[in-house]
Amino acid sequence: MPIIINLDVVLAQKKMRSRELAQRIGITEQNLSLLKSGKVKSIRFATLKKICEVLECQPGDILDCRREE
């Protein structure tokens, strides 16, 4: 089951740029870009928590698990 990252969608809904989110959660724009593109193998719960706090959302708004067909 692939994990789909919907961070771009949530950022657009909140009208926030990636640069601002990266600064507010304390990671580099490059690392945030890798996360948004799904090119990471893991994410720390602390980072996920910060993202959710800043974007005022739940982890399920950002992460989605889809069945492979």
mmCIF file of the N, C-alpha and C atoms, coordinates in Angstrom:
data_MODEL
# 
_entry.id   MODEL 
# 
loop_
_atom_site.group_PDB 
_atom_site.id 
_atom_site.type_symbol 
_atom_site.label_atom_id 
_atom_site.label_alt_id 
_atom_site.label_comp_id 
_atom_site.label_asym_id 
_atom_site.label_entity_id 
_atom_site.label_seq_id 
_atom_site.pdbx_PDB_ins_code 
_atom_site.Cartn_x 
_atom_site.Cartn_y 
_atom_site.Cartn_z 
_atom_site.occupancy 
_atom_site.B_iso_or_equiv 
_atom_site.pdbx_formal_charge 
_atom_site.auth_seq_id 
_atom_site.auth_comp_id 
_atom_site.auth_asym_id 
_atom_site.auth_atom_id 
_atom_site.pdbx_PDB_model_num 
ATOM 1   N N  . MET A 1 1  ? 0.836  -1.186 0.000  1.00 0.00 ? 1  MET A N  1 
ATOM 2   C CA . MET A 1 1  ? 0.000  0.000  0.000  1.00 0.00 ? 1  MET A CA 1 
ATOM 3   C C  . MET A 1 1  ? 0.873  1.238  0.000  1.00 0.00 ? 1  MET A C  1 
ATOM 4   N N  . PRO A 1 2  ? 0.796  1.997  -1.044 1.00 0.00 ? 2  PRO A N  1 
ATOM 5   C CA . PRO A 1 2  ? 1.590  3.232  -1.062 1.00 0.00 ? 2  PRO A CA 1 
ATOM 6   C C  . PRO A 1 2  ? 0.979  4.308  -0.156 1.00 0.00 ? 2  PRO A C  1 
ATOM 7   N N  . ILE A 1 3  ? 1.846  5.069  0.435  1.00 0.00 ? 3  ILE A N  1 
ATOM 8   C CA . ILE A 1 3  ? 1.428  6.208  1.249  1.00 0.00 ? 3  ILE A CA 1 
ATOM 9   C C  . ILE A 1 3  ? 1.465  7.439  0.342  1.00 0.00 ? 3  ILE A C  1 
ATOM 10  N N  . ILE A 1 4  ? 0.347  8.131  0.256  1.00 0.00 ? 4  ILE A N  1 
ATOM 11  C CA . ILE A 1 4  ? 0.241  9.344  -0.548 1.00 0.00 ? 4  ILE A CA 1 
ATOM 12  C C  . ILE A 1 4  ? 0.336  10.548 0.379  1.00 0.00 ? 4  ILE A C  1 
ATOM 13  N N  . ILE A 1 5  ? 1.160  11.513 0.005  1.00 0.00 ? 5  ILE A N  1 
ATOM 14  C CA . ILE A 1 5  ? 1.340  12.717 0.818  1.00 0.00 ? 5  ILE A CA 1 
ATOM 15  C C  . ILE A 1 5  ? 0.603  13.870 0.153  1.00 0.00 ? 5  ILE A C  1 
ATOM 16  N N  . ASN A 1 6  ? -0.379 14.391 0.857  1.00 0.00 ? 6  ASN A N  1 
ATOM 17  C CA . ASN A 1 6  ? -1.236 15.465 0.343  1.00 0.00 ? 6  ASN A CA 1 
ATOM 18  C C  . ASN A 1 6  ? -0.864 16.828 0.922  1.00 0.00 ? 6  ASN A C  1 
ATOM 19  N N  . LEU A 1 7  ? 0.391  17.021 1.224  1.00 0.00 ? 7  LEU A N  1 
ATOM 20  C CA . LEU A 1 7  ? 0.823  18.268 1.851  1.00 0.00 ? 7  LEU A CA 1 
ATOM 21  C C  . LEU A 1 7  ? 0.587  19.471 0.949  1.00 0.00 ? 7  LEU A C  1 
ATOM 22  N N  . ASP A 1 8  ? 0.798  19.332 -0.353 1.00 0.00 ? 8  ASP A N  1 
ATOM 23  C CA . ASP A 1 8  ? 0.543  20.436 -1.280 1.00 0.00 ? 8  ASP A CA 1 
ATOM 24  C C  . ASP A 1 8  ? -0.913 20.881 -1.229 1.00 0.00 ? 8  ASP A C  1 
ATOM 25  N N  . VAL A 1 9  ? -1.812 19.920 -1.135 1.00 0.00 ? 9  VAL A N  1 
ATOM 26  C CA . VAL A 1 9  ? -3.248 20.227 -1.094 1.00 0.00 ? 9  VAL A CA 1 
ATOM 27  C C  . VAL A 1 9  ? -3.571 21.025 0.162  1.00 0.00 ? 9  VAL A C  1 
ATOM 28  N N  . VAL A 1 10 ? -3.059 20.566 1.301  1.00 0.00 ? 10 VAL A N  1 
ATOM 29  C CA . VAL A 1 10 ? -3.342 21.253 2.571  1.00 0.00 ? 10 VAL A CA 1 
ATOM 30  C C  . VAL A 1 10 ? -2.711 22.638 2.576  1.00 0.00 ? 10 VAL A C  1 
ATOM 31  N N  . LEU A 1 11 ? -1.499 22.753 2.054  1.00 0.00 ? 11 LEU A N  1 
ATOM 32  C CA . LEU A 1 11 ? -0.858 24.077 1.972  1.00 0.00 ? 11 LEU A CA 1 
ATOM 33  C C  . LEU A 1 11 ? -1.694 25.032 1.123  1.00 0.00 ? 11 LEU A C  1 
ATOM 34  N N  . ALA A 1 12 ? -2.213 24.557 0.011  1.00 0.00 ? 12 ALA A N  1 
ATOM 35  C CA . ALA A 1 12 ? -3.043 25.401 -0.859 1.00 0.00 ? 12 ALA A CA 1 
ATOM 36  C C  . ALA A 1 12 ? -4.324 25.808 -0.141 1.00 0.00 ? 12 ALA A C  1 
ATOM 37  N N  . GLN A 1 13 ? -4.928 24.871 0.576  1.00 0.00 ? 13 GLN A N  1 
ATOM 38  C CA . GLN A 1 13 ? -6.160 25.187 1.303  1.00 0.00 ? 13 GLN A CA 1 
ATOM 39  C C  . GLN A 1 13 ? -5.923 26.249 2.370  1.00 0.00 ? 13 GLN A C  1 
ATOM 40  N N  . LYS A 1 14 ? -4.756 26.195 3.002  1.00 0.00 ? 14 LYS A N  1 
ATOM 41  C CA . LYS A 1 14 ? -4.415 27.146 4.064  1.00 0.00 ? 14 LYS A CA 1 
ATOM 42  C C  . LYS A 1 14 ? -3.750 28.412 3.521  1.00 0.00 ? 14 LYS A C  1 
ATOM 43  N N  . LYS A 1 15 ? -3.551 28.442 2.178  1.00 0.00 ? 15 LYS A N  1 
ATOM 44  C CA . LYS A 1 15 ? -2.915 29.592 1.525  1.00 0.00 ? 15 LYS A CA 1 
ATOM 45  C C  . LYS A 1 15 ? -1.556 29.916 2.148  1.00 0.00 ? 15 LYS A C  1 
ATOM 46  N N  . MET A 1 16 ? -0.753 28.861 2.291  1.00 0.00 ? 16 MET A N  1 
ATOM 47  C CA . MET A 1 16 ? 0.576  29.008 2.876  1.00 0.00 ? 16 MET A CA 1 
ATOM 48  C C  . MET A 1 16 ? 1.605  28.465 1.895  1.00 0.00 ? 16 MET A C  1 
ATOM 49  N N  . ARG A 1 17 ? 2.734  29.115 1.842  1.00 0.00 ? 17 ARG A N  1 
ATOM 50  C CA . ARG A 1 17 ? 3.820  28.663 0.969  1.00 0.00 ? 17 ARG A CA 1 
ATOM 51  C C  . ARG A 1 17 ? 4.708  27.676 1.721  1.00 0.00 ? 17 ARG A C  1 
ATOM 52  N N  . SER A 1 18 ? 5.365  26.833 0.954  1.00 0.00 ? 18 SER A N  1 
ATOM 53  C CA . SER A 1 18 ? 6.271  25.836 1.536  1.00 0.00 ? 18 SER A CA 1 
ATOM 54  C C  . SER A 1 18 ? 7.365  26.499 2.358  1.00 0.00 ? 18 SER A C  1 
ATOM 55  N N  . ARG A 1 19 ? 7.878  27.609 1.860  1.00 0.00 ? 19 ARG A N  1 
ATOM 56  C CA . ARG A 1 19 ? 8.952  28.329 2.568  1.00 0.00 ? 19 ARG A CA 1 
ATOM 57  C C  . ARG A 1 19 ? 8.513  28.719 3.978  1.00 0.00 ? 19 ARG A C  1 
ATOM 58  N N  . GLU A 1 20 ? 7.299  29.253 4.098  1.00 0.00 ? 20 GLU A N  1 
ATOM 59  C CA . GLU A 1 20 ? 6.802  29.668 5.411  1.00 0.00 ? 20 GLU A CA 1 
ATOM 60  C C  . GLU A 1 20 ? 6.637  28.466 6.333  1.00 0.00 ? 20 GLU A C  1 
ATOM 61  N N  . LEU A 1 21 ? 6.075  27.379 5.809  1.00 0.00 ? 21 LEU A N  1 
ATOM 62  C CA . LEU A 1 21 ? 5.899  26.182 6.633  1.00 0.00 ? 21 LEU A CA 1 
ATOM 63  C C  . LEU A 1 21 ? 7.244  25.655 7.104  1.00 0.00 ? 21 LEU A C  1 
ATOM 64  N N  . ALA A 1 22 ? 8.202  25.576 6.207  1.00 0.00 ? 22 ALA A N  1 
ATOM 65  C CA . ALA A 1 22 ? 9.537  25.079 6.573  1.00 0.00 ? 22 ALA A CA 1 
ATOM 66  C C  . ALA A 1 22 ? 10.139 25.917 7.699  1.00 0.00 ? 22 ALA A C  1 
ATOM 67  N N  . GLN A 1 23 ? 10.028 27.229 7.578  1.00 0.00 ? 23 GLN A N  1 
ATOM 68  C CA . GLN A 1 23 ? 10.569 28.111 8.621  1.00 0.00 ? 23 GLN A CA 1 
ATOM 69  C C  . GLN A 1 23 ? 9.853  27.905 9.944  1.00 0.00 ? 23 GLN A C  1 
ATOM 70  N N  . ARG A 1 24 ? 8.536  27.772 9.888  1.00 0.00 ? 24 ARG A N  1 
ATOM 71  C CA . ARG A 1 24 ? 7.755  27.660 11.126 1.00 0.00 ? 24 ARG A CA 1 
ATOM 72  C C  . ARG A 1 24 ? 7.932  26.325 11.835 1.00 0.00 ? 24 ARG A C  1 
ATOM 73  N N  . ILE A 1 25 ? 8.257  25.258 11.095 1.00 0.00 ? 25 ILE A N  1 
ATOM 74  C CA . ILE A 1 25 ? 8.441  23.962 11.752 1.00 0.00 ? 25 ILE A CA 1 
ATOM 75  C C  . ILE A 1 25 ? 9.917  23.629 11.975 1.00 0.00 ? 25 ILE A C  1 
ATOM 76  N N  . GLY A 1 26 ? 10.810 24.456 11.429 1.00 0.00 ? 26 GLY A N  1 
ATOM 77  C CA . GLY A 1 26 ? 12.229 24.296 11.708 1.00 0.00 ? 26 GLY A CA 1 
ATOM 78  C C  . GLY A 1 26 ? 12.939 23.238 10.875 1.00 0.00 ? 26 GLY A C  1 
ATOM 79  N N  . ILE A 1 27 ? 12.533 23.073 9.605  1.00 0.00 ? 27 ILE A N  1 
ATOM 80  C CA . ILE A 1 27 ? 13.278 22.191 8.704  1.00 0.00 ? 27 ILE A CA 1 
ATOM 81  C C  . ILE A 1 27 ? 13.636 22.982 7.445  1.00 0.00 ? 27 ILE A C  1 
ATOM 82  N N  . THR A 1 28 ? 14.537 22.439 6.668  1.00 0.00 ? 28 THR A N  1 
ATOM 83  C CA . THR A 1 28 ? 14.939 23.134 5.451  1.00 0.00 ? 28 THR A CA 1 
ATOM 84  C C  . THR A 1 28 ? 13.857 23.002 4.381  1.00 0.00 ? 28 THR A C  1 
ATOM 85  N N  . GLU A 1 29 ? 13.853 23.952 3.471  1.00 0.00 ? 29 GLU A N  1 
ATOM 86  C CA . GLU A 1 29 ? 12.913 23.879 2.344  1.00 0.00 ? 29 GLU A CA 1 
ATOM 87  C C  . GLU A 1 29 ? 13.168 22.629 1.512  1.00 0.00 ? 29 GLU A C  1 
ATOM 88  N N  . GLN A 1 30 ? 14.429 22.254 1.397  1.00 0.00 ? 30 GLN A N  1 
ATOM 89  C CA . GLN A 1 30 ? 14.778 21.056 0.626  1.00 0.00 ? 30 GLN A CA 1 
ATOM 90  C C  . GLN A 1 30 ? 14.168 19.807 1.263  1.00 0.00 ? 30 GLN A C  1 
ATOM 91  N N  . ASN A 1 31 ? 14.262 19.682 2.579  1.00 0.00 ? 31 ASN A N  1 
ATOM 92  C CA . ASN A 1 31 ? 13.673 18.521 3.244  1.00 0.00 ? 31 ASN A CA 1 
ATOM 93  C C  . ASN A 1 31 ? 12.154 18.523 3.129  1.00 0.00 ? 31 ASN A C  1 
ATOM 94  N N  . LEU A 1 32 ? 11.556 19.694 3.215  1.00 0.00 ? 32 LEU A N  1 
ATOM 95  C CA . LEU A 1 32 ? 10.102 19.784 3.050  1.00 0.00 ? 32 LEU A CA 1 
ATOM 96  C C  . LEU A 1 32 ? 9.707  19.399 1.630  1.00 0.00 ? 32 LEU A C  1 
ATOM 97  N N  . SER A 1 33 ? 10.497 19.808 0.662  1.00 0.00 ? 33 SER A N  1 
ATOM 98  C CA . SER A 1 33 ? 10.239 19.462 -0.726 1.00 0.00 ? 33 SER A CA 1 
ATOM 99  C C  . SER A 1 33 ? 10.303 17.948 -0.937 1.00 0.00 ? 33 SER A C  1 
ATOM 100 N N  . LEU A 1 34 ? 11.290 17.308 -0.332 1.00 0.00 ? 34 LEU A N  1 
ATOM 101 C CA . LEU A 1 34 ? 11.397 15.850 -0.416 1.00 0.00 ? 34 LEU A CA 1 
ATOM 102 C C  . LEU A 1 34 ? 10.184 15.176 0.211  1.00 0.00 ? 34 LEU A C  1 
ATOM 103 N N  . LEU A 1 35 ? 9.731  15.714 1.323  1.00 0.00 ? 35 LEU A N  1 
ATOM 104 C CA . LEU A 1 35 ? 8.545  15.166 1.984  1.00 0.00 ? 35 LEU A CA 1 
ATOM 105 C C  . LEU A 1 35 ? 7.317  15.325 1.089  1.00 0.00 ? 35 LEU A C  1 
ATOM 106 N N  . LYS A 1 36 ? 7.137  16.512 0.532  1.00 0.00 ? 36 LYS A N  1 
ATOM 107 C CA . LYS A 1 36 ? 5.980  16.775 -0.328 1.00 0.00 ? 36 LYS A CA 1 
ATOM 108 C C  . LYS A 1 36 ? 5.955  15.867 -1.551 1.00 0.00 ? 36 LYS A C  1 
ATOM 109 N N  . SER A 1 37 ? 7.126  15.554 -2.087 1.00 0.00 ? 37 SER A N  1 
ATOM 110 C CA . SER A 1 37 ? 7.194  14.733 -3.291 1.00 0.00 ? 37 SER A CA 1 
ATOM 111 C C  . SER A 1 37 ? 7.083  13.247 -2.998 1.00 0.00 ? 37 SER A C  1 
ATOM 112 N N  . GLY A 1 38 ? 7.109  12.873 -1.719 1.00 0.00 ? 38 GLY A N  1 
ATOM 113 C CA . GLY A 1 38 ? 7.007  11.463 -1.359 1.00 0.00 ? 38 GLY A CA 1 
ATOM 114 C C  . GLY A 1 38 ? 8.317  10.714 -1.490 1.00 0.00 ? 38 GLY A C  1 
ATOM 115 N N  . LYS A 1 39 ? 9.424  11.434 -1.584 1.00 0.00 ? 39 LYS A N  1 
ATOM 116 C CA . LYS A 1 39 ? 10.730 10.799 -1.772 1.00 0.00 ? 39 LYS A CA 1 
ATOM 117 C C  . LYS A 1 39 ? 11.420 10.452 -0.456 1.00 0.00 ? 39 LYS A C  1 
ATOM 118 N N  . VAL A 1 40 ? 10.705 10.533 0.635  1.00 0.00 ? 40 VAL A N  1 
ATOM 119 C CA . VAL A 1 40 ? 11.265 10.159 1.934  1.00 0.00 ? 40 VAL A CA 1 
ATOM 120 C C  . VAL A 1 40 ? 10.708 8.798  2.334  1.00 0.00 ? 40 VAL A C  1 
ATOM 121 N N  . LYS A 1 41 ? 11.470 8.096  3.132  1.00 0.00 ? 41 LYS A N  1 
ATOM 122 C CA . LYS A 1 41 ? 11.035 6.779  3.590  1.00 0.00 ? 41 LYS A CA 1 
ATOM 123 C C  . LYS A 1 41 ? 10.382 6.841  4.964  1.00 0.00 ? 41 LYS A C  1 
ATOM 124 N N  . SER A 1 42 ? 10.577 7.959  5.651  1.00 0.00 ? 42 SER A N  1 
ATOM 125 C CA . SER A 1 42 ? 9.999  8.089  6.991  1.00 0.00 ? 42 SER A CA 1 
ATOM 126 C C  . SER A 1 42 ? 9.836  9.564  7.340  1.00 0.00 ? 42 SER A C  1 
ATOM 127 N N  . ILE A 1 43 ? 9.054  9.785  8.375  1.00 0.00 ? 43 ILE A N  1 
ATOM 128 C CA . ILE A 1 43 ? 8.889  11.131 8.926  1.00 0.00 ? 43 ILE A CA 1 
ATOM 129 C C  . ILE A 1 43 ? 8.802  10.982 10.438 1.00 0.00 ? 43 ILE A C  1 
ATOM 130 N N  . ARG A 1 44 ? 9.463  11.835 11.137 1.00 0.00 ? 44 ARG A N  1 
ATOM 131 C CA . ARG A 1 44 ? 9.411  11.799 12.605 1.00 0.00 ? 44 ARG A CA 1 
ATOM 132 C C  . ARG A 1 44 ? 8.040  12.273 13.070 1.00 0.00 ? 44 ARG A C  1 
ATOM 133 N N  . PHE A 1 45 ? 7.550  11.632 14.101 1.00 0.00 ? 45 PHE A N  1 
ATOM 134 C CA . PHE A 1 45 ? 6.270  12.047 14.659 1.00 0.00 ? 45 PHE A CA 1 
ATOM 135 C C  . PHE A 1 45 ? 6.322  13.497 15.130 1.00 0.00 ? 45 PHE A C  1 
ATOM 136 N N  . ALA A 1 46 ? 7.464  13.925 15.638 1.00 0.00 ? 46 ALA A N  1 
ATOM 137 C CA . ALA A 1 46 ? 7.598  15.311 16.103 1.00 0.00 ? 46 ALA A CA 1 
ATOM 138 C C  . ALA A 1 46 ? 7.424  16.286 14.939 1.00 0.00 ? 46 ALA A C  1 
ATOM 139 N N  . THR A 1 47 ? 7.976  15.935 13.773 1.00 0.00 ? 47 THR A N  1 
ATOM 140 C CA . THR A 1 47 ? 7.836  16.788 12.593 1.00 0.00 ? 47 THR A CA 1 
ATOM 141 C C  . THR A 1 47 ? 6.392  16.797 12.114 1.00 0.00 ? 47 THR A C  1 
ATOM 142 N N  . LEU A 1 48 ? 5.774  15.629 12.075 1.00 0.00 ? 48 LEU A N  1 
ATOM 143 C CA . LEU A 1 48 ? 4.372  15.530 11.672 1.00 0.00 ? 48 LEU A CA 1 
ATOM 144 C C  . LEU A 1 48 ? 3.483  16.338 12.611 1.00 0.00 ? 48 LEU A C  1 
ATOM 145 N N  . LYS A 1 49 ? 3.776  16.277 13.899 1.00 0.00 ? 49 LYS A N  1 
ATOM 146 C CA . LYS A 1 49 ? 3.010  17.033 14.895 1.00 0.00 ? 49 LYS A CA 1 
ATOM 147 C C  . LYS A 1 49 ? 3.141  18.535 14.647 1.00 0.00 ? 49 LYS A C  1 
ATOM 148 N N  . LYS A 1 50 ? 4.361  19.012 14.373 1.00 0.00 ? 50 LYS A N  1 
ATOM 149 C CA . LYS A 1 50 ? 4.574  20.436 14.111 1.00 0.00 ? 50 LYS A CA 1 
ATOM 150 C C  . LYS A 1 50 ? 3.823  20.875 12.849 1.00 0.00 ? 50 LYS A C  1 
ATOM 151 N N  . ILE A 1 51 ? 3.883  20.053 11.807 1.00 0.00 ? 51 ILE A N  1 
ATOM 152 C CA . ILE A 1 51 ? 3.171  20.375 10.568 1.00 0.00 ? 51 ILE A CA 1 
ATOM 153 C C  . ILE A 1 51 ? 1.686  20.508 10.848 1.00 0.00 ? 51 ILE A C  1 
ATOM 154 N N  . CYS A 1 52 ? 1.130  19.554 11.589 1.00 0.00 ? 52 CYS A N  1 
ATOM 155 C CA . CYS A 1 52 ? -0.298 19.586 11.900 1.00 0.00 ? 52 CYS A CA 1 
ATOM 156 C C  . CYS A 1 52 ? -0.665 20.785 12.767 1.00 0.00 ? 52 CYS A C  1 
ATOM 157 N N  . GLU A 1 53 ? 0.200  21.145 13.696 1.00 0.00 ? 53 GLU A N  1 
ATOM 158 C CA . GLU A 1 53 ? -0.078 22.307 14.546 1.00 0.00 ? 53 GLU A CA 1 
ATOM 159 C C  . GLU A 1 53 ? -0.102 23.584 13.723 1.00 0.00 ? 53 GLU A C  1 
ATOM 160 N N  . VAL A 1 54 ? 0.895  23.759 12.859 1.00 0.00 ? 54 VAL A N  1 
ATOM 161 C CA . VAL A 1 54 ? 0.989  24.974 12.053 1.00 0.00 ? 54 VAL A CA 1 
ATOM 162 C C  . VAL A 1 54 ? -0.168 25.061 11.054 1.00 0.00 ? 54 VAL A C  1 
ATOM 163 N N  . LEU A 1 55 ? -0.498 23.935 10.428 1.00 0.00 ? 55 LEU A N  1 
ATOM 164 C CA . LEU A 1 55 ? -1.553 23.933 9.410  1.00 0.00 ? 55 LEU A CA 1 
ATOM 165 C C  . LEU A 1 55 ? -2.953 23.706 10.001 1.00 0.00 ? 55 LEU A C  1 
ATOM 166 N N  . GLU A 1 56 ? -2.997 23.504 11.310 1.00 0.00 ? 56 GLU A N  1 
ATOM 167 C CA . GLU A 1 56 ? -4.265 23.262 12.009 1.00 0.00 ? 56 GLU A CA 1 
ATOM 168 C C  . GLU A 1 56 ? -5.052 22.150 11.315 1.00 0.00 ? 56 GLU A C  1 
ATOM 169 N N  . CYS A 1 57 ? -4.396 20.981 11.216 1.00 0.00 ? 57 CYS A N  1 
ATOM 170 C CA . CYS A 1 57 ? -5.011 19.835 10.560 1.00 0.00 ? 57 CYS A CA 1 
ATOM 171 C C  . CYS A 1 57 ? -4.673 18.565 11.334 1.00 0.00 ? 57 CYS A C  1 
ATOM 172 N N  . GLN A 1 58 ? -5.132 17.443 10.837 1.00 0.00 ? 58 GLN A N  1 
ATOM 173 C CA . GLN A 1 58 ? -4.848 16.141 11.419 1.00 0.00 ? 58 GLN A CA 1 
ATOM 174 C C  . GLN A 1 58 ? -3.891 15.382 10.493 1.00 0.00 ? 58 GLN A C  1 
ATOM 175 N N  . PRO A 1 59 ? -3.145 14.398 11.017 1.00 0.00 ? 59 PRO A N  1 
ATOM 176 C CA . PRO A 1 59 ? -2.242 13.620 10.161 1.00 0.00 ? 59 PRO A CA 1 
ATOM 177 C C  . PRO A 1 59 ? -2.956 12.995 8.961  1.00 0.00 ? 59 PRO A C  1 
ATOM 178 N N  . GLY A 1 60 ? -4.187 12.583 9.129  1.00 0.00 ? 60 GLY A N  1 
ATOM 179 C CA . GLY A 1 60 ? -4.945 11.991 8.033  1.00 0.00 ? 60 GLY A CA 1 
ATOM 180 C C  . GLY A 1 60 ? -5.265 12.975 6.914  1.00 0.00 ? 60 GLY A C  1 
ATOM 181 N N  . ASP A 1 61 ? -5.164 14.270 7.197  1.00 0.00 ? 61 ASP A N  1 
ATOM 182 C CA . ASP A 1 61 ? -5.355 15.275 6.150  1.00 0.00 ? 61 ASP A CA 1 
ATOM 183 C C  . ASP A 1 61 ? -4.134 15.333 5.234  1.00 0.00 ? 61 ASP A C  1 
ATOM 184 N N  . ILE A 1 62 ? -2.996 14.930 5.770  1.00 0.00 ? 62 ILE A N  1 
ATOM 185 C CA . ILE A 1 62 ? -1.732 15.001 5.037  1.00 0.00 ? 62 ILE A CA 1 
ATOM 186 C C  . ILE A 1 62 ? -1.347 13.659 4.427  1.00 0.00 ? 62 ILE A C  1 
ATOM 187 N N  . LEU A 1 63 ? -1.589 12.593 5.175  1.00 0.00 ? 63 LEU A N  1 
ATOM 188 C CA . LEU A 1 63 ? -1.170 11.256 4.744  1.00 0.00 ? 63 LEU A CA 1 
ATOM 189 C C  . LEU A 1 63 ? -2.385 10.416 4.364  1.00 0.00 ? 63 LEU A C  1 
ATOM 190 N N  . ASP A 1 64 ? -2.247 9.673  3.278  1.00 0.00 ? 64 ASP A N  1 
ATOM 191 C CA . ASP A 1 64 ? -3.317 8.796  2.812  1.00 0.00 ? 64 ASP A CA 1 
ATOM 192 C C  . ASP A 1 64 ? -2.687 7.464  2.403  1.00 0.00 ? 64 ASP A C  1 
ATOM 193 N N  . CYS A 1 65 ? -3.343 6.384  2.700  1.00 0.00 ? 65 CYS A N  1 
ATOM 194 C CA . CYS A 1 65 ? -2.863 5.059  2.354  1.00 0.00 ? 65 CYS A CA 1 
ATOM 195 C C  . CYS A 1 65 ? -3.800 4.478  1.298  1.00 0.00 ? 65 CYS A C  1 
ATOM 196 N N  . ARG A 1 66 ? -3.245 4.134  0.152  1.00 0.00 ? 66 ARG A N  1 
ATOM 197 C CA . ARG A 1 66 ? -4.074 3.611  -0.952 1.00 0.00 ? 66 ARG A CA 1 
ATOM 198 C C  . ARG A 1 66 ? -3.697 2.170  -1.245 1.00 0.00 ? 66 ARG A C  1 
ATOM 199 N N  . ARG A 1 67 ? -4.700 1.382  -1.524 1.00 0.00 ? 67 ARG A N  1 
ATOM 200 C CA . ARG A 1 67 ? -4.457 -0.022 -1.890 1.00 0.00 ? 67 ARG A CA 1 
ATOM 201 C C  . ARG A 1 67 ? -3.930 -0.101 -3.307 1.00 0.00 ? 67 ARG A C  1 
ATOM 202 N N  . GLU A 1 68 ? -2.992 -0.988 -3.493 1.00 0.00 ? 68 GLU A N  1 
ATOM 203 C CA . GLU A 1 68 ? -2.484 -1.226 -4.841 1.00 0.00 ? 68 GLU A CA 1 
ATOM 204 C C  . GLU A 1 68 ? -3.411 -2.204 -5.547 1.00 0.00 ? 68 GLU A C  1 
ATOM 205 N N  . GLU A 1 69 ? -3.703 -1.917 -6.784 1.00 0.00 ? 69 GLU A N  1 
ATOM 206 C CA . GLU A 1 69 ? -4.615 -2.798 -7.531 1.00 0.00 ? 69 GLU A CA 1 
ATOM 207 C C  . GLU A 1 69 ? -3.892 -3.552 -8.595 1.00 0.00 ? 69 GLU A C  1 
# 
